[in-house]
């Protein structure tokens, strides 16, 4: 999958959880990525974050670090 599309999707998920308390929001995004993203997508986004994760919201970035 195109990286730009994955970043957009992760940011959209983070946007949904943004109103929640911080810890709950991070856990919610991480849980969504674990449950609904296929392993190849998770591996790709984790590698992207390892390289800096430009363009990801803070919430999405933190959640991806948790699934690492």
N, C-alpha and C positions, 0 to 999 in steps of 0.2 A: 504494500500500500504506500502511496505517496506520503512522505513525511509531513509535508505541509497540511495534508488532509488530517493526519493523525493528531497533529498539534491542535488544529482547529477543533476536532472532536473532543480531545482531552480538556481544552479550555471551555467548551460548551458544557461538559459534565461538571466541571468546577464551578461554572456560573450557576448551575442549578443548585449546588450545595452551598454557595456563598452565604446565604442568609443564616445558615446553621452556625452554632458555636464552632470556633476554629477546629478543635480536636475532632468533633463530630463530622465536620465538613471534610477534613483530610481523610478520615476513616471511610466516609461515604464514597469519596472519589476512588480511593484505593480499592475498596470493596467492589465497586462497579467495574473497574479495570480488570480485577481478578476474575469476576464472574462472567463478564460479557465480552471481553476482548480475547481473541484467540492467542495462543502462546507466541506465535510469530509476531503479532502486533505488540504484545507486551515486551518481548525481547528487543524489538526495534525501538520502542519509545524509551526503554531503560538505557539502551546504548546511546540514544540521542541525548538523554539527560546527563550521561557520563561525559559527553562532549560539551556540556554547558547548558543545553536545553533552551536556547534562545527562542523567544516567542511564547513560551509556556507561562501561564499565570503562576503566581507564587503558590497558590493552592494546588494546582495541577502538578507543579514541580515537586512539592513536598510529598504529594500522594504517590507519584512515580518512584520517588526515592524509597518509599515504604514497601513497594512491591518488589524492589530490587533484591 
